[in-house]
């Protein structure tokens, strides 16, 4: 088994930090559902501004709110307005990963969705692995 990206929220801005909370990250439920991230799922968070990397679990926030709230100890790793990447992962066999087609949402400065991407892992005729990135900005929305 290998570890693969399962879903990604790219460029989401932190809208709030709640230090006195039990931990986790609260994310707009619509964003999570769109890429397949479920409540209590562990995710990796990479802060593009500071380079900090943490892992925590997801709580659904109000649908349509565009929220991205770091809670508890995680609140120390990100400041209001920091741009972060949130990724879930999956352990599976390569053939399962080929079938997966992870979804990615890309965000603008107001946490509006500016692109929808699908990662497409495939096997070349010679057996080597390769991938393509299908972007809605390029007119490739068939997987969404």
C-alpha positions in Angstrom: 0.0 0.0 0.0 1.0 3.6 -0.7 -0.3 6.9 0.6 -2.1 9.0 -2.0 -3.8 12.4 -2.0 -7.5 11.8 -1.5 -8.8 15.4 -1.8 -7.5 18.9 -1.5 -8.6 22.4 -0.7 -6.0 24.7 -2.2 -5.5 28.3 -1.2 -8.2 28.6 1.4 -7.8 31.6 3.7 -8.0 31.4 7.4 -11.1 33.3 8.6 -10.8 32.8 12.3 -8.7 31.2 15.0 -10.2 29.9 18.2 -7.4 29.0 20.7 -9.8 28.1 23.5 -11.4 25.2 21.7 -11.0 21.4 21.7 -8.9 21.3 18.5 -9.5 20.7 14.9 -10.3 22.8 11.8 -13.8 24.0 11.0 -14.4 24.2 7.2 -17.4 25.2 5.2 -19.4 22.0 4.8 -20.0 22.7 1.1 -16.3 22.8 0.3 -15.7 19.5 2.2 -18.6 17.7 0.5 -17.6 18.9 -2.9 -14.2 17.0 -2.6 -15.3 14.2 -0.3 -13.8 15.2 3.0 -16.0 13.9 5.9 -16.4 15.1 9.5 -13.7 13.8 11.9 -11.4 12.9 8.9 -7.8 13.6 9.6 -6.2 16.1 7.2 -2.8 17.7 6.7 -2.6 21.5 6.7 0.2 23.4 5.1 0.5 27.1 5.7 1.8 28.8 2.6 2.7 32.0 4.5 4.7 30.5 7.4 5.6 27.0 6.1 4.0 25.4 9.2 2.6 21.9 8.7 0.1 20.2 11.0 -2.4 17.5 11.0 -5.8 17.6 12.7 -9.4 16.5 12.1 -12.2 18.2 10.3 -15.4 19.7 11.7 -18.1 20.9 9.2 -18.8 24.6 9.4 -22.0 26.3 8.2 -22.6 25.5 4.6 -22.1 28.5 2.4 -20.2 30.5 5.0 -16.7 30.1 3.4 -15.3 29.6 6.9 -11.9 28.2 7.6 -11.3 28.2 11.4 -8.3 26.8 13.2 -9.2 25.6 16.6 -7.2 24.8 19.8 -3.5 24.2 19.4 -3.9 24.5 15.6 -4.8 28.1 16.1 -1.2 28.9 17.0 0.0 27.8 13.5 -2.1 30.2 11.4 -3.0 33.8 11.4 -6.2 35.4 10.1 -5.9 35.7 6.3 -3.1 33.1 5.9 -3.4 31.0 2.8 -3.4 27.3 3.5 -3.6 24.0 1.7 -5.7 21.2 3.3 -5.2 17.6 2.0 -6.7 14.3 2.9 -4.9 11.1 2.2 -5.8 7.5 1.4 -3.7 4.3 1.8 -4.5 2.0 -1.1 -3.0 -0.1 -3.8 -1.9 1.6 -7.1 -4.8 0.2 -9.1 -7.3 1.6 -6.5 -5.5 5.0 -6.7 -5.9 5.0 -10.5 -9.7 4.7 -10.0 -9.8 7.4 -7.3 -9.6 10.6 -9.3 -9.1 13.0 -6.4 -10.9 16.3 -6.5 -9.3 19.7 -5.7 -11.0 23.1 -5.1 -8.8 26.2 -5.7 -9.8 29.4 -3.9 -9.5 33.1 -4.5 -8.9 35.8 -1.8 -12.4 35.8 -0.5 -12.6 32.0 -0.3 -14.6 31.8 -3.5 -14.0 28.8 -5.7 -12.0 29.8 -8.7 -11.2 26.4 -10.1 -12.2 22.8 -9.8 -9.4 20.3 -10.6 -9.3 16.5 -10.9 -6.1 14.5 -10.6 -6.1 11.6 -13.0 -3.4 8.9 -12.3 -3.0 6.4 -15.1 -0.7 3.7 -16.3 1.3 4.2 -19.5 1.4 1.4 -22.2 4.8 0.5 -20.8 3.4 0.1 -17.3 4.9 3.3 -15.8 2.6 5.6 -13.9 1.8 9.2 -15.0 -0.9 11.7 -14.3 -2.8 14.6 -15.8 -4.5 17.5 -14.1 -7.9 18.4 -15.4 -9.0 21.9 -14.7 -12.4 23.5 -15.1 -10.5 26.6 -16.2 -9.5 24.6 -19.2 -13.1 23.4 -19.8 -12.6 20.0 -18.3 -15.5 19.6 -15.9 -16.6 16.0 -16.7 -15.5 14.6 -13.4 -17.5 17.2 -11.4 
